């Protein structure tokens, strides 16, 4: 049994989407998934707005990591932002998640990134423990803000006001 990590190919789209749905179920957020295979295919392989690594065990996709690059004005360098990393339930506890993150850290260093970041739900103790075991630090002094759906659309339509 060989675990390999490779860049996603277009034919992996269904497997990626399936794992996204499994992740959403685990995070109790299934109703939030509006993505489709077609949307993923477009963003990953046509627009290339994100990159995906596939963790494969004997030809079967058992893990994925979806990431993109951001930029730190303070560091003056880009960073690697990990949107999602996921290992399917039957394959957890074998070190595959650690290998996926290790490969991403290698990628960040290869690309000259100043940091690698991701978010984790505050109730997800198994993941928090795992991330801390890697040496990752929680950014407790930061709060994530988000505009989505109608709130994003309505704000974008507003006329900017200067005082």
Order of alpha helices (4+ residues) and beta strands (2+ residues): beta-alpha-alpha-beta-beta-beta-alpha-beta-alpha-alpha
